[in-house]
Amino acid sequence: MKQNTVKKNGIVRRILKRVFAHIARHKYIVTIILFVAIILFIDSNSLWSKRELISQNDELRREIAELEEACRRDSARLEELKNDSNEIIRVAREIYFMKRSNEDVYIINE
């Protein structure tokens, strides 16, 4: 059994020597590959994170445009309510179920 583990250790050592010799021969290529991997994926300013930030920025710009449109609609509605007393009465009746003294209001749920 001991002979078997010694044999495996010898094989592992030979493989490691070959791997390190191969890396030593091609050290510039290995360095360039590591550098590219760091730039693309690992660094905090990597291209991957930059792509995610651009996507998030686009999403936020779309949300801003939607909110600005909603603000314009609400501002127009507010101006309409300020200028038209009939519109105020309509809103009071529809939303707040207000009525005149001589009326009865029936609410029907569908």
Backbone as numpy.savetxt, mean C-alpha at the origin, in Angstrom:
# Nx Ny Nz CAx CAy CAz Cx Cy Cz
31.76 -47.26 12.26 30.93 -46.06 12.26 31.80 -44.81 12.26
32.87 -44.82 13.04 33.75 -43.67 13.12 34.44 -43.43 11.77
34.75 -44.49 11.09 35.39 -44.41 9.77 34.46 -43.68 8.79
33.17 -43.96 8.90 32.18 -43.37 8.00 32.09 -41.85 8.19
32.09 -41.38 9.45 32.01 -39.94 9.71 33.28 -39.24 9.29
34.42 -39.88 9.44 35.69 -39.29 9.01 35.68 -39.14 7.49
35.14 -40.13 6.81 35.04 -40.09 5.36 34.13 -38.94 4.91
32.99 -38.77 5.61 32.06 -37.69 5.28 32.70 -36.33 5.53
33.44 -36.21 6.64 34.13 -34.96 6.94 35.15 -34.63 5.86
35.84 -35.63 5.38 36.82 -35.42 4.31 36.15 -34.96 3.03
34.99 -35.54 2.73 34.26 -35.14 1.53 33.76 -33.70 1.66
33.25 -33.38 2.83 32.74 -32.03 3.07 33.88 -31.02 2.95
35.04 -31.34 3.49 36.20 -30.44 3.41 36.61 -30.22 1.96
36.64 -31.28 1.18 37.02 -31.15 -0.24 36.02 -30.28 -0.99
34.74 -30.48 -0.70 33.72 -29.67 -1.36 33.86 -28.21 -0.97
34.06 -27.94 0.32 34.24 -26.56 0.78 35.47 -25.93 0.16
36.57 -26.69 0.03 37.78 -26.16 -0.60 37.51 -25.78 -2.05
36.75 -26.64 -2.74 36.43 -26.34 -4.14 35.56 -25.09 -4.26
34.58 -24.98 -3.36 33.70 -23.83 -3.39 34.48 -22.55 -3.12
35.31 -22.55 -2.09 36.09 -21.36 -1.77 37.11 -21.04 -2.86
37.69 -22.06 -3.47 38.62 -21.83 -4.57 37.88 -21.21 -5.75
36.68 -21.69 -6.03 35.87 -21.14 -7.11 35.51 -19.68 -6.82
35.13 -19.40 -5.58 34.81 -18.02 -5.18 36.05 -17.14 -5.29
37.21 -17.65 -4.86 38.44 -16.87 -4.93 38.81 -16.57 -6.38
38.60 -17.50 -7.28 38.90 -17.26 -8.69 37.97 -16.22 -9.30
36.72 -16.21 -8.87 35.72 -15.31 -9.45 35.24 -14.28 -8.43
36.16 -13.73 -7.68 35.79 -12.82 -6.59 35.13 -11.54 -7.09
35.51 -11.06 -8.25 34.89 -9.84 -8.77 33.44 -10.09 -9.20
33.20 -11.21 -9.81 31.83 -11.55 -10.22 30.95 -11.74 -9.00
31.46 -12.43 -7.98 30.70 -12.65 -6.75 30.42 -11.31 -6.07
31.42 -10.41 -6.05 31.23 -9.09 -5.44 30.17 -8.30 -6.19
30.20 -8.34 -7.50 29.21 -7.61 -8.30 27.81 -8.18 -8.05
27.69 -9.49 -8.00 26.38 -10.11 -7.75 25.86 -9.73 -6.37
26.71 -9.74 -5.36 26.29 -9.33 -4.02 25.87 -7.86 -4.01
26.64 -7.02 -4.68 26.32 -5.59 -4.73 24.96 -5.37 -5.39
24.71 -6.04 -6.50 23.43 -5.90 -7.20 22.28 -6.40 -6.32
22.49 -7.50 -5.61 21.45 -8.02 -4.72 21.14 -7.03 -3.61
22.17 -6.40 -3.07 21.96 -5.41 -2.01 21.20 -4.21 -2.56
21.59 -3.74 -3.72 20.93 -2.57 -4.32 19.47 -2.88 -4.64
19.21 -4.07 -5.16 17.85 -4.38 -5.60 16.91 -4.73 -4.45
17.39 -5.45 -3.44 16.46 -6.02 -2.46 16.74 -5.66 -1.00
17.97 -5.59 -0.58 18.28 -5.57 0.84 18.33 -4.17 1.43
18.90 -3.22 0.75 19.12 -1.87 1.26 17.79 -1.18 1.58
17.83 -0.24 2.53 16.60 0.48 2.89 16.13 1.38 1.76
17.02 1.78 0.88 16.66 2.59 -0.29 16.70 1.75 -1.56
16.36 0.49 -1.44 16.46 -0.42 -2.58 15.42 -0.09 -3.64
15.63 -0.63 -4.80 14.67 -0.41 -5.88 13.32 -1.02 -5.55
13.33 -2.10 -4.80 12.09 -2.76 -4.40 11.25 -1.83 -3.52
11.89 -1.25 -2.50 11.15 -0.35 -1.61 10.75 0.92 -2.34
11.58 1.37 -3.27 11.25 2.56 -4.06 10.00 2.30 -4.91
9.89 1.12 -5.48 8.71 0.76 -6.27 7.46 0.75 -5.39
7.59 0.22 -4.18 6.45 0.19 -3.26 6.03 1.61 -2.86
7.01 2.49 -2.64 6.69 3.87 -2.28 6.01 4.61 -3.43
6.43 4.35 -4.65 5.79 4.98 -5.81 4.35 4.50 -5.93
4.13 3.22 -5.71 2.78 2.67 -5.76 1.90 3.29 -4.68
2.43 3.42 -3.49 1.68 4.01 -2.39 1.38 5.48 -2.67
2.35 6.18 -3.27 2.17 7.58 -3.63 1.05 7.74 -4.65
1.02 6.88 -5.66 -0.04 6.93 -6.67 -1.42 6.70 -6.04
-1.49 5.74 -5.13 -2.75 5.44 -4.45 -3.22 6.65 -3.62
-2.30 7.29 -2.93 -2.66 8.46 -2.12 -3.09 9.63 -3.01
-2.46 9.78 -4.16 -2.87 10.86 -5.08 -4.28 10.62 -5.61
-4.61 9.35 -5.89 -5.97 9.04 -6.32 -6.97 9.36 -5.21
-6.62 9.00 -3.99 -7.51 9.28 -2.85 -7.69 10.79 -2.65
-6.61 11.55 -2.83 -6.71 13.01 -2.71 -7.65 13.57 -3.76
-7.54 13.07 -4.99 -8.42 13.55 -6.07 -9.88 13.22 -5.74
-10.15 12.04 -5.22 -11.52 11.67 -4.85 -12.05 12.57 -3.74
-11.21 12.84 -2.74 -11.64 13.69 -1.62 -11.85 15.13 -2.06
-11.02 15.62 -2.98 -11.22 16.98 -3.50 -12.54 17.08 -4.26
-12.86 16.04 -5.04 -14.14 16.02 -5.76 -15.30 16.00 -4.77
-15.21 15.22 -3.72 -16.26 15.18 -2.70 -16.39 16.55 -2.01
-15.28 17.19 -1.78 -15.30 18.52 -1.16 -15.99 19.53 -2.07
-15.72 19.46 -3.37 -16.39 20.37 -4.32 -17.90 20.12 -4.34
-18.29 18.84 -4.35 -19.72 18.52 -4.34 -20.39 19.05 -3.07
-19.74 18.83 -1.93 -20.31 19.28 -0.66 -20.37 20.81 -0.58
-19.36 21.48 -1.12 -19.38 22.95 -1.12 -20.51 23.48 -1.98
-20.73 22.84 -3.14 -21.84 23.26 -4.00 -23.17 23.01 -3.30
-23.29 21.90 -2.62 -24.52 21.57 -1.88 -24.75 22.59 -0.75
-23.68 22.97 -0.07 -23.78 23.95 1.01 -24.23 25.31 0.48
-23.67 25.73 -0.65 -24.09 27.00 -1.26 -25.56 26.94 -1.66
-25.97 25.79 -2.17 -27.37 25.62 -2.56 -28.28 25.74 -1.33
-27.86 25.15 -0.21 -28.66 25.23 1.02 -28.67 26.66 1.58
-27.56 27.38 1.44 -27.51 28.75 1.95 -28.41 29.69 1.17
-28.56 29.45 -0.12 -29.26 30.39 -0.98 -30.73 30.06 -1.21
-31.15 28.82 -1.01 -32.51 28.42 -1.36 -33.23 27.92 -0.11
-34.24 28.67 0.35 -34.97 28.27 1.56 -35.83 27.04 1.31
-36.31 26.86 0.09 -37.08 25.66 -0.23 -36.22 24.39 -0.11
-34.95 24.51 -0.44 -34.03 23.38 -0.32 -33.82 23.02 1.15
-33.74 24.02 2.01 -33.60 23.76 3.45 -34.83 23.02 3.97
-35.99 23.43 3.55 -37.23 22.77 3.97 -37.26 21.32 3.48
-36.84 21.11 2.23 -36.82 19.75 1.67 -35.88 18.85 2.46
-34.69 19.35 2.78 -33.72 18.55 3.54 -34.27 18.25 4.94
-34.88 19.25 5.57 -35.43 19.05 6.91 -36.53 17.98 6.90
-37.32 17.96 5.85 -38.40 16.98 5.76 -37.86 15.58 5.45
-36.93 15.49 4.49 -36.44 14.17 4.06 -35.50 13.52 5.07
-34.59 14.28 5.58 -33.56 13.69 6.43 -33.97 13.67 7.90
-34.53 14.78 8.38 -34.83 14.89 9.81 -36.30 14.64 10.13
-37.10 14.29 9.16 -38.52 13.95 9.33 -39.29 15.06 10.05
-38.97 16.29 9.74 -39.69 17.42 10.33 -41.00 17.62 9.55
-41.98 18.24 10.21 -43.28 18.43 9.58 -43.85 19.77 10.01
-44.83 20.17 9.25 -45.56 21.39 9.63 -46.59 21.00 10.69
-47.13 21.99 11.35 -48.04 21.71 12.47 -49.35 21.04 12.01
-49.75 21.26 10.79 -51.01 20.68 10.32 -50.80 19.41 9.49
-49.64 18.78 9.58 -49.34 17.59 8.78 -49.10 16.39 9.67
-49.29 15.20 9.08 -48.90 13.96 9.71 -47.84 13.33 8.83
-46.82 12.75 9.46 -45.73 12.11 8.71 -45.78 10.63 8.96
-45.80 9.87 7.88 -45.78 8.40 7.97 -44.47 7.90 7.38
-43.75 7.12 8.15 -42.47 6.58 7.70 -42.70 5.13 7.32
-42.36 4.79 6.08 -42.53 3.44 5.58 -41.14 2.85 5.32
-40.82 1.82 6.04 -39.54 1.12 5.82 -39.72 0.04 4.78
-38.83 -0.01 3.82 -38.93 -1.01 2.76 -38.02 -2.17 3.03
